Amino acid sequence: MILAAADAVSGNIATVGYGLAVIGPGIGLGILIGKTIEGMARQPEVAGQLRTTMFIGIGFVEVLGLLGLITGFLFQ
Amino acid sequence: MPTGVACADARPPTPDPRSCDLSSTATAALTLAAEEGEGFHAPTLADFFPGPIFGDGTLVEFNRIMLVRVIAAVLLVAVMAFAASRARLVPGRGQNVVEVLLDFVRVNVAEEILGRKEAARFVPLLTAIFFAILAFNITGVIPGLNIAGTSVIGLPIVFAVIMYVVYLRAGIQRQGLGGFLRTNLFPAGVPAPMYVLLTPIEFLTVFVLRPATLAIRLVANMIAGHLMLVLCFAATNYFILEAAPALKAFGAVTFVAGLAITLFEVFIAALQAYIFVVLSAVYINLSIETEH
């Protein structure tokens, strides 16, 4: 069934590449946000500062995943 | 020929389904499943380059995205001017909303990152950038406009270049050119041989990666959001109008998913505006602080 379908499936291997590319940022975001929540739970009084720092970190991690996205379009 | 509900712009039909790489497997699966009708048209990058409205081929070629940008800019200025002209000591409801947003940029972004003393210089710029990006992003989910003004790289580059000039200028003003380069390219407290590795990386970070990632982050988020929306609503259109009866129920699923993504996009629009100004403030701070 899958083999039969494989004949008809057309597309770009870049799609798979993007899937691979988001694994790293995915893990990164998980650790980053999880640790921030941990920190907030331990010390709710610095929650605001932690949140800002988390968003700065998210900005850096997220751009990796997005680079994967645009690479798919650039090198078709 | 089915076109996406969310994408009212006239886009050329893609002759080769292989060119739409992002969702090609989804397309293939759907065409396999239906095996009839005109098929499902996945969104492509062509969505972001609609035909010109006037000035075809000239320097002032004006297309739909330009029109959306002009509308967003005019609306933003009108709302702000209206709120400012009727400003009272005791704010009304509309003024309150604007003031909360203005205060958010001043307190939660500028003053928290730069400190109260340094922030004063940069608050007007950061506020203007925040509101501009928010306005241009939010057009992506407004019915009728349906595309973010920032979803083509030109506008994000303009914002990034402005911030690039501002943070370099702030750093050089504060420390002089030599001092600025020394604190940024040769961070203190590192053994001297490490500078062989560290200095090129720091150079790339300060002069290339920071502005480049500011622009790319914004544009890629908006492109991804638009593609997700179009994918959902185009799939809804296809499932309900063309697909085999057994598949019509999936139309409801993709429609609800499209609505959910619309709400998500509102969140993303605000988040990206926030992240842009936060990172800009961080870069300014990194430029002007002399020692860690």
Interface residues (C-beta under 8 A of the other chain):
Chain A: A5 A8 V9 S10 G11 N12 A14 T15 Y18 G48 Q49 T52 F55 I56 I58 G59 F60 E62 V63 L66 L67 L69 I70 G72 F73 Q76
Chain B: P17 R18 S19 D21 L22 S23 S24 T25 T27 A28 A29 L32 L45 N108 E112 I113 T213 I216 R217 A220 N221 I223 A224 L271 Y274 I275 V278 L279 V282
